Amino acid sequence: MLEVLILILGILIASVIVSSYFMLFIYPLVGGAPYVPTDTVKVDNMLELSDLGPGKIAVDLGSGDGRIVIAAAKTGAEAHGYEISPLLVLLSRATIKRLQLNNAVIHSGSFWDADLSKYDVIFMYQLPYVMQRLEQKFVDNLKPGAVIISNAFSIKNWKPFKTSGTVFAYRVSDNWPK
Ligand SMILES: C[S@@+](CC[C@H](N)C(=O)[O-])C[C@H]1O[C@@H](n2cnc3c(N)ncnc32)[C@H](O)[C@@H]1O
């Protein structure tokens, strides 16, 4: 009897580990980067380059545990995140609720389906092949003057107006196709 219970418990624990791994690292790869959080020093760099504040609206494309959305909301801006992993959506929403941030929202779903036209600032930490696809969405869908802050990877062929280590700041209108 005890062996059966241990076996069932083992199967349950293994399923939770496998499905969490799948949701965090495999599932996102279909449309973007797997979950790797930005370290806190870089979050500060990204916020500084963005010049965010009250009256502005920002979005993190692939918001992970919500750390960038939360930091953006703390500047007084309206902050949104799109996240494809249900586990990370739950986690980030719980943190936002605990911090009572009424100006932070996590959208559950893919950023490929998002209308980005209202955002002043777009944060991202994505892989180069995803960013190459995003270039066209940015040109088609962002308003003139919108600022993109990219962590770790630069946008191929675009000219940043500012950099800080491996954080790159772009303005869409400066990189409009000629
Ligand atoms: C490298 S992590 C960055 C997380 C967070 N932005 C940060 O800097 O800490 C990339 C995130 O994008 C999410 N992701 C990947 N593809 C996505 C998609 N198509 N739509 C929404 N989120 C996506 C992943 O689940 C992951 O949380």
PDBQT file of the ligand as one rigid body, heavy atoms in Angstrom, charges set to zero:
ROOT
HETATM    1  C1  LIG A 201      13.910  36.185 -21.747  1.00  0.00    +0.000 C 
HETATM    2  S1  LIG A 201      12.343  36.119 -20.888  1.00  0.00    +0.000 S 
HETATM    3  C2  LIG A 201      12.202  37.789 -20.325  1.00  0.00    +0.000 C 
HETATM    4  C3  LIG A 201      11.269  37.938 -19.150  1.00  0.00    +0.000 C 
HETATM    5  C4  LIG A 201      11.127  39.376 -18.617  1.00  0.00    +0.000 C 
HETATM    6  N1  LIG A 201      10.768  40.288 -19.671  1.00  0.00    +0.000 N 
HETATM    7  C5  LIG A 201      12.401  39.843 -17.989  1.00  0.00    +0.000 C 
HETATM    8  O1  LIG A 201      13.121  40.625 -18.630  1.00  0.00    +0.000 OA
HETATM    9  O2  LIG A 201      12.705  39.408 -16.845  1.00  0.00    +0.000 OA
HETATM   10  C6  LIG A 201      11.219  36.042 -22.286  1.00  0.00    +0.000 C 
HETATM   11  C7  LIG A 201       9.786  35.881 -21.885  1.00  0.00    +0.000 C 
HETATM   12  O3  LIG A 201       8.979  35.928 -23.066  1.00  0.00    +0.000 OA
HETATM   13  C8  LIG A 201       7.903  35.007 -22.921  1.00  0.00    +0.000 C 
HETATM   14  N2  LIG A 201       7.407  34.748 -24.282  1.00  0.00    +0.000 N 
HETATM   15  C9  LIG A 201       8.008  34.052 -25.273  1.00  0.00    +0.000 A 
HETATM   16  N3  LIG A 201       7.267  34.098 -26.398  1.00  0.00    +0.000 NA
HETATM   17  C10 LIG A 201       6.177  34.854 -26.115  1.00  0.00    +0.000 A 
HETATM   18  C11 LIG A 201       5.063  35.303 -26.887  1.00  0.00    +0.000 A 
HETATM   19  N4  LIG A 201       4.924  34.991 -28.181  1.00  0.00    +0.000 N 
HETATM   20  N5  LIG A 201       4.128  36.075 -26.289  1.00  0.00    +0.000 NA
HETATM   21  C12 LIG A 201       4.245  36.425 -24.973  1.00  0.00    +0.000 A 
HETATM   22  N6  LIG A 201       5.298  36.028 -24.193  1.00  0.00    +0.000 NA
HETATM   23  C13 LIG A 201       6.264  35.275 -24.755  1.00  0.00    +0.000 A 
HETATM   24  C14 LIG A 201       8.541  33.838 -22.204  1.00  0.00    +0.000 C 
HETATM   25  O4  LIG A 201       7.588  32.991 -21.578  1.00  0.00    +0.000 OA
HETATM   26  C15 LIG A 201       9.458  34.564 -21.206  1.00  0.00    +0.000 C 
HETATM   27  O5  LIG A 201       8.793  34.823 -20.001  1.00  0.00    +0.000 OA
ENDROOT
TORSDOF 0
